[in-house]
Amino acid sequence: MDVNSVSSSTAAGASAAATASKKATLDYDTFLTLLVQQMKNQDPTEPMDATEQIAQLATFSQVEQTIQTNKNLESLLQSSTLNQAGTIIGRTITNADASVTGVIKEVQVYSDGLVAILESGEKVLVGAGVTIS
């Protein structure tokens, strides 16, 4: 198995997760900036309703929790994909239309799935209709 291809794919997935996390932080900062500006510029004779303000904060809290949940799910999926990649090396794979078959020499892990590289050098996308025995 080519450890470099698995490592680079894992690093790419981690980089994507870090970018998403950074984006979420920027959105959080933007939300707080807008909230502070809204409070500074409100009409003193008709201040912002406290209930509305709490509802906005609660909604943002839910969004932040969803982002954290998504990050945890991404990590779990990466772990599952790496585990699957390790278990199919040395096994025989046949693609969906049975035109390619062979023993898996190595597996490349991508964010959207696995590609099995056979001893013959051919590549097979591990997906629906593929048989591994």
Buried (B, 14 or more C-beta within 10 A) or exposed (E): BEEEBBEEBBEEBEEEBEEBBEEBEEBBEEBEEEBEEEEEEEEEEEEEEEEEBEEBEEEBEEBBEEBEEBBEEBEEEBEEBBEBBEEBBEEEBBBEEEEBBBEBBBBBBEEEEBBBBBEEEBEBBBEEEBEBE
